[in-house]
Amino acid sequence: MTPSPSVCRTAGWSAAAAWALSFPLVSSLGPHRLWGCCAAVGYLCAAVLESRRPRAALAAALTGAIAVPLLWLVLSGQGQSEVMVIERSGRLLLETGRMYVDRPAGVAQYTPYLPAMAAFGIPHAVLGGPLGDARLWCAAALLGGMWAGRRLLGGPRSPWLPLLVASPVVALPLAVSGVDLPLAGLLCLALAAAGAGRPVLAGAVLAGACALKWTALPAVAVAVALLAACRGRRAALRCALVALLGSAGLILPSALLQPAELWRQVFAFPTGRAEVPTPASSPLPGHLLAGLGSWGWYLTVALLAVGALAVALSLLVRPPRTVVAAADRLATGLVLAFALAPAGRFGYLALPVLLSVWARSAAVAASPRQRSLVVAGSAGRDPRTGRPVSPPRPADGPAPRGRAGFPRSGRGPAS
């Protein structure tokens, strides 16, 4: 017997409450403990209300997991160190034209992000106060990317999207740091643009994503494979060229002004090769291997390369033909990258989960015809020529008949 959707949502809110309750017990970070307390109350209220008042349950979850902790942390000026790093890079960019601190002396002075991330720190330098908090602008980029991606796929408002936003996958980073939210929003939009047959738009969005964090690079290969399978090589090539040239245009100025700092802070620091050790030290396989010495570090880098090669080969042998399949393939690549990287955090795994769940919510929101034309990447056009084609119509004339002379079910006008 399949449980009802209400029972499933109640179980989900209860599991989310249990997850949130673990933060006050095990986390040493004040913002995480605060979020855990507020979110646990919201999720518990949602679990109680779900069976009779589902809208009130969703409102309780959003209030407890996002509104209350985010408002408290923003007004009190608390948050993970990533918030201050983004805001400092925005201020430095406006004042000096450079976003990296020269010769950083400690962890707090490192900026392990590519130049476009400074854009989310500029509002704090211009506006100041709560309205300039980088988390608000990062959250706007996530929600805007998911909304625009759903509109590109042509579906109505999805009932699953608010549940995704209220879940710990989105609510926790939105309240305490927000640093990965712009990347997630841009990747959702890029996959939707590729699935809708918009190669130039997909390439431009991917350029912005690649200029935020280098972990967006696998998305370029996935989007190009999706376009090649559903739209042809020309569309895939246009997407790749726009992504390459756009990201180069966004990154090159900082690379020319501060080449040593760009290498030290964006590549050496996150992989554990800088003078200062990275705080990203969750006990994932890659980090455990890297901790065994130099040979362990080189071994995990080799395994990382093998994993990337395996995902690349899968794109060539069996390219994705739907947005859902593309999101799953990208999520697989990101999980391998985060698990095998020399340094990482369990929180990074929220990005692949978000991509897979969002793609399914967008596909469910679309009508059957929209799913077959847009989500599958055909959009009513011949994938080889790109020319519009008419949808198949039922054949005229009498329905085909079986051996006994009765109309066959499911075929022709008789059905």
PEJO-V178876 format. One record per residue. N is the residue number from 0. RES is the residue in three letters. D_CENTER is the distance of its C-alpha to the mean C-alpha in Angstrom with 1 decimal. Layout:
BEGIN
N_RES_D_CENTER + N_RES_D_CENTER
END
This chain:
BEGIN
0_MET_33.8 + 1_THR_30.3 + 2_PRO_29.3 + 3_SER_28.8 + 4_PRO_25.4 + 5_SER_26.9 + 6_VAL_27.7 + 7_CYS_24.2 + 8_ARG_22.7 + 9_THR_25.4 + 10_ALA_24.7 + 11_GLY_21.0 + 12_TRP_22.0 + 13_SER_24.6 + 14_ALA_22.2 + 15_ALA_19.9 + 16_ALA_23.1 + 17_ALA_24.2 + 18_TRP_21.0 + 19_ALA_21.3 + 20_LEU_25.0 + 21_SER_24.4 + 22_PHE_23.1 + 23_PRO_26.5 + 24_LEU_28.1 + 25_VAL_26.3 + 26_SER_24.3 + 27_SER_26.3 + 28_LEU_24.1 + 29_GLY_25.5 + 30_PRO_22.4 + 31_HIS_21.0 + 32_ARG_24.4 + 33_LEU_24.6 + 34_TRP_21.3 + 35_GLY_22.4 + 36_CYS_25.7 + 37_CYS_24.5 + 38_ALA_21.7 + 39_ALA_24.2 + 40_VAL_26.7 + 41_GLY_24.3 + 42_TYR_23.1 + 43_LEU_26.8 + 44_CYS_27.9 + 45_ALA_25.4 + 46_ALA_26.6 + 47_VAL_30.2 + 48_LEU_29.7 + 49_GLU_27.5 + 50_SER_30.5 + 51_ARG_32.5 + 52_ARG_30.3 + 53_PRO_26.6 + 54_ARG_25.9 + 55_ALA_27.4 + 56_ALA_25.4 + 57_LEU_22.1 + 58_ALA_23.6 + 59_ALA_24.6 + 60_ALA_21.3 + 61_LEU_19.6 + 62_THR_22.7 + 63_GLY_22.8 + 64_ALA_19.2 + 65_ILE_18.2 + 66_ALA_21.2 + 67_VAL_23.8 + 68_PRO_22.1 + 69_LEU_20.2 + 70_LEU_23.6 + 71_TRP_25.5 + 72_LEU_23.5 + 73_VAL_23.3 + 74_LEU_27.0 + 75_SER_28.0 + 76_GLY_26.0 + 77_GLN_24.4 + 78_GLY_21.0 + 79_GLN_19.6 + 80_SER_20.9 + 81_GLU_17.6 + 82_VAL_18.5 + 83_MET_21.9 + 84_VAL_20.7 + 85_ILE_18.6 + 86_GLU_21.5 + 87_ARG_24.0 + 88_SER_22.4 + 89_GLY_22.6 + 90_ARG_26.2 + 91_LEU_27.2 + 92_LEU_25.8 + 93_LEU_27.9 + 94_GLU_31.0 + 95_THR_31.2 + 96_GLY_28.8 + 97_ARG_27.3 + 98_MET_24.2 + 99_TYR_25.1 + 100_VAL_28.0 + 101_ASP_30.7 + 102_ARG_31.6 + 103_PRO_29.6 + 104_ALA_31.7 + 105_GLY_29.3 + 106_VAL_25.7 + 107_ALA_25.3 + 108_GLN_26.2 + 109_TYR_23.6 + 110_THR_20.6 + 111_PRO_18.2 + 112_TYR_16.0 + 113_LEU_16.8 + 114_PRO_18.8 + 115_ALA_16.4 + 116_MET_15.2 + 117_ALA_18.8 + 118_ALA_18.4 + 119_PHE_16.8 + 120_GLY_19.9 + 121_ILE_22.4 + 122_PRO_22.7 + 123_HIS_23.9 + 124_ALA_26.5 + 125_VAL_27.6 + 126_LEU_27.5 + 127_GLY_27.7 + 128_GLY_27.8 + 129_PRO_25.2 + 130_LEU_24.2 + 131_GLY_23.1 + 132_ASP_20.9 + 133_ALA_17.8 + 134_ARG_15.8 + 135_LEU_16.8 + 136_TRP_15.7 + 137_CYS_12.3 + 138_ALA_12.1 + 139_ALA_13.6 + 140_ALA_11.1 + 141_LEU_8.2 + 142_LEU_10.9 + 143_GLY_12.4 + 144_GLY_9.5 + 145_MET_9.2 + 146_TRP_13.0 + 147_ALA_13.7 + 148_GLY_11.9 + 149_ARG_13.9 + 150_ARG_16.9 + 151_LEU_16.7 + 152_LEU_16.8 + 153_GLY_19.8 + 154_GLY_19.4 + 155_PRO_20.8 + 156_ARG_19.2 + 157_SER_17.4 + 158_PRO_18.9 + 159_TRP_15.9 + 160_LEU_13.5 + 161_PRO_15.6 + 162_LEU_15.7 + 163_LEU_12.0 + 164_VAL_12.2 + 165_ALA_15.3 + 166_SER_14.2 + 167_PRO_14.1 + 168_VAL_10.4 + 169_VAL_9.9 + 170_ALA_13.5 + 171_LEU_14.3 + 172_PRO_12.0 + 173_LEU_12.7 + 174_ALA_16.4 + 175_VAL_17.0 + 176_SER_14.9 + 177_GLY_12.0 + 178_VAL_11.3 + 179_ASP_7.7 + 180_LEU_7.0 + 181_PRO_8.0 + 182_LEU_5.9 + 183_ALA_2.6 + 184_GLY_5.7 + 185_LEU_7.2 + 186_LEU_5.4 + 187_CYS_6.1 + 188_LEU_9.3 + 189_ALA_10.2 + 190_LEU_10.1 + 191_ALA_12.1 + 192_ALA_14.4 + 193_ALA_15.1 + 194_GLY_15.9 + 195_ALA_18.1 + 196_GLY_20.0 + 197_ARG_19.1 + 198_PRO_19.1 + 199_VAL_19.9 + 200_LEU_17.3 + 201_ALA_14.6 + 202_GLY_16.2 + 203_ALA_16.4 + 204_VAL_12.7 + 205_LEU_12.0 + 206_ALA_14.8 + 207_GLY_13.3 + 208_ALA_10.1 + 209_CYS_12.5 + 210_ALA_14.7 + 211_LEU_12.4 + 212_LYS_11.9 + 213_TRP_13.4 + 214_THR_10.8 + 215_ALA_9.3 + 216_LEU_12.6 + 217_PRO_12.0 + 218_ALA_10.0 + 219_VAL_13.3 + 220_ALA_15.3 + 221_VAL_13.5 + 222_ALA_13.7 + 223_VAL_17.2 + 224_ALA_18.2 + 225_LEU_17.1 + 226_LEU_19.2 + 227_ALA_22.0 + 228_ALA_22.4 + 229_CYS_22.4 + 230_ARG_23.6 + 231_GLY_25.6 + 232_ARG_25.7 + 233_ARG_26.4 + 234_ALA_23.2 + 235_ALA_21.2 + 236_LEU_23.4 + 237_ARG_22.8 + 238_CYS_19.0 + 239_ALA_19.5 + 240_LEU_22.2 + 241_VAL_20.4 + 242_ALA_17.3 + 243_LEU_19.8 + 244_LEU_22.2 + 245_GLY_19.8 + 246_SER_18.0 + 247_ALA_21.5 + 248_GLY_22.9 + 249_LEU_20.4 + 250_ILE_20.8 + 251_LEU_24.5 + 252_PRO_26.1 + 253_SER_24.9 + 254_ALA_25.6 + 255_LEU_29.1 + 256_LEU_29.8 + 257_GLN_28.5 + 258_PRO_28.1 + 259_ALA_29.1 + 260_GLU_26.8 + 261_LEU_23.8 + 262_TRP_24.5 + 263_ARG_25.5 + 264_GLN_22.7 + 265_VAL_19.6 + 266_PHE_20.7 + 267_ALA_23.6 + 268_PHE_22.6 + 269_PRO_19.2 + 270_THR_21.1 + 271_GLY_24.1 + 272_ARG_26.5 + 273_ALA_27.2 + 274_GLU_30.3 + 275_VAL_28.4 + 276_PRO_26.4 + 277_THR_22.8 + 278_PRO_22.2 + 279_ALA_19.2 + 280_SER_21.5 + 281_SER_20.3 + 282_PRO_22.5 + 283_LEU_20.3 + 284_PRO_22.3 + 285_GLY_21.7 + 286_HIS_22.7 + 287_LEU_25.7 + 288_LEU_26.9 + 289_ALA_26.5 + 290_GLY_28.6 + 291_LEU_31.5 + 292_GLY_32.4 + 293_SER_32.1 + 294_TRP_32.4 + 295_GLY_29.6 + 296_TRP_27.3 + 297_TYR_28.3 + 298_LEU_27.9 + 299_THR_24.3 + 300_VAL_23.6 + 301_ALA_25.5 + 302_LEU_23.6 + 303_LEU_20.3 + 304_ALA_21.9 + 305_VAL_23.1 + 306_GLY_19.8 + 307_ALA_18.4 + 308_LEU_21.6 + 309_ALA_21.3 + 310_VAL_17.9 + 311_ALA_19.4 + 312_LEU_22.5 + 313_SER_20.8 + 314_LEU_19.3 + 315_LEU_22.9 + 316_VAL_24.7 + 317_ARG_22.6 + 318_PRO_20.0 + 319_PRO_17.6 + 320_ARG_19.2 + 321_THR_16.8 + 322_VAL_13.3 + 323_VAL_13.1 + 324_ALA_14.6 + 325_ALA_12.4 + 326_ALA_9.2 + 327_ASP_11.4 + 328_ARG_12.7 + 329_LEU_9.6 + 330_ALA_8.8 + 331_THR_12.5 + 332_GLY_12.6 + 333_LEU_10.1 + 334_VAL_12.1 + 335_LEU_15.2 + 336_ALA_14.3 + 337_PHE_13.6 + 338_ALA_16.6 + 339_LEU_18.9 + 340_ALA_18.2 + 341_PRO_21.3 + 342_ALA_19.6 + 343_GLY_16.6 + 344_ARG_15.7 + 345_PHE_14.9 + 346_GLY_12.4 + 347_TYR_10.1 + 348_LEU_9.9 + 349_ALA_8.1 + 350_LEU_4.6 + 351_PRO_6.3 + 352_VAL_8.0 + 353_LEU_5.6 + 354_LEU_4.8 + 355_SER_8.6 + 356_VAL_9.8 + 357_TRP_8.6 + 358_ALA_10.1 + 359_ARG_13.1 + 360_SER_13.6 + 361_ALA_13.7 + 362_ALA_16.1 + 363_VAL_18.2 + 364_ALA_18.5 + 365_ALA_20.0 + 366_SER_23.7 + 367_PRO_25.1 + 368_ARG_26.1 + 369_GLN_22.8 + 370_ARG_21.0 + 371_SER_23.7 + 372_LEU_23.7 + 373_VAL_20.2 + 374_VAL_17.8 + 375_ALA_20.1 + 376_GLY_20.1 + 377_SER_23.8 + 378_ALA_24.0 + 379_GLY_27.8 + 380_ARG_28.3 + 381_ASP_29.9 + 382_PRO_27.2 + 383_ARG_30.0 + 384_THR_31.6 + 385_GLY_29.0 + 386_ARG_31.9 + 387_PRO_31.6 + 388_VAL_33.1 + 389_SER_34.5 + 390_PRO_33.3 + 391_PRO_35.8 + 392_ARG_38.5 + 393_PRO_40.8 + 394_ALA_44.0 + 395_ASP_47.1 + 396_GLY_50.2 + 397_PRO_51.0 + 398_ALA_48.5 + 399_PRO_48.8 + 400_ARG_51.0 + 401_GLY_51.2 + 402_ARG_54.3 + 403_ALA_55.8 + 404_GLY_55.4 + 405_PHE_52.7 + 406_PRO_49.6 + 407_ARG_46.6 + 408_SER_43.9 + 409_GLY_40.6 + 410_ARG_42.1 + 411_GLY_43.8 + 412_PRO_45.0 + 413_ALA_46.4 + 414_SER_43.0
END
